[in-house]
Amino acid sequence: MTLNESWSAGGSVFPAGSLVAIDLAGIAADPGHLRPTLIYTPGDRESLDAVQPTKNRLLVASYLNVRGRALVFTPNSSGSWTKQTLDLPDNSSIGLDDANLRNDMAYVDATGFLAPTTLYAVDADAGSVSPVKAQPAQFDASNDVVEQHEATSKDGTQIPYFIVHPKSMVYDGSNPTVLNAYGGFQVSETPFYNAETGKLWLERGGVFVLANIRGGGEFGPAWHEAGLKTNRQRIYDDFYAVAADLVARKVTSPRHLGIEGGSNGGLLMGVEFTQHPEMWNAVDIQVPLLDMLRYEKIEAGASWVGEYGSVSVPAERAFLASISPYQNIKPGVAYPEPFIWTTTKDDRVGPEHARKFAAKLAAMDVRYLFYEVSEGGHGSGANLSERAHTNALEWTYFTQKLMSTP
């Protein structure tokens, strides 16, 4: 069992995020007094991602400072468990694909910003891994490198982020940089391979950054809960801190810095657009929430009250009013020209958010770009052609804003 909150049982307290075992015979004999055994409790900078059993062992995918690990746990006769770490690439996301309950064989995969997904065969008994097959590379990654840094947020919390950049990058503040994040619903943002980003941005000398801000699940349930409801400004402060760190390191500058995010990440983009307009030269706002005083009345919005809070609660309404992008566009402010896009049939967030935001910008004579995909749901299109067209618009926008000379 994996725990999303702490649990007191059998005379012990098991922290949130832990993995525990319960003997089935013990449940049958005394179901009112469970006695779990601790298998694994992630540390402060760790999180448990997935579990897969083999005949005699447990295969566990976890993240240590947002870098994937595959662990093998073996039960001992005393009730304790021993741990072994499998040898897989660093700066990767790890997936548990399949396991055999008749022996201790399994399959896992690893993927990274510069490495396409590779499938590995695992012998959990021997603790060995061997590559089986890899997807073909979709862009030339030979000139790039992946690093991880940390920024200090407003309250002192250390926020990790990945940066993918040319090996020959000069730290002079002129590098075109796209910063991405999500920050919500306990969704962990981990290394991923993206052909479009690689071909249309990295190959052309661009820098890509993924920020692991609060609201996600990168460090377990507490990392998510730290940004719930009226605490959500922490998420936005985290994102700004990463941007400020990039500028301080002279990776880039506001003239060459762009940001992107979708859905809840689109809300993040809207907040950063209104709170720090001077920090960005490009803001890609994808299928966003933007009117946070009305979000509960639009499409599936009422189901997200546990994340954002409700206007029916005075303190929560006051906070939502303070950060809601639609309500916080101000006349006379020098905003960057954003690219706002949505879909006509978005039945999750709803296109109303993006349309209203664009209309208000137009009423204030603020320049903006707007695109609405006529087909598809909560995404960039209903088929490959439409998704490719939307992606092309995005990278053309970033190229013009961040790579072109003034």
Secondary structure, DSSP 4 states (H G I P E B T S, - for coil): -B-SS-EEETTEEE-TT-EEE--HHHHHH-TTS---EEEE---TTEEEEEEEE-SS-EEEEEEETTEEEEEEEEE-TTS-EEEEE----SSEEEEEEEE-TTSSEEEEEEEESSS--EEEEEETTTTEEEEEEEPPP-S--TTEEEEEEEEE-TTS-EEEEEEEEETT---SS---EEEE----TT--------HHHIIIIITTT-EEEEE--TTSSTT-HHHHHTTSGGGTHHHHHHHHHHHHHHHHTTS--GGGEEEEEETHHHHHHHHHHHH-GGG-SEEEEES----TTTGGGSTTGGGGHHHH--TTSHHHHHHHHHH-TGGG--TT------EEEEETT--SS-THHHHHHHHHHHHTT---EEEEESS-SSSS-SSHHHHHHHHHHHHHHHIIIIIS--
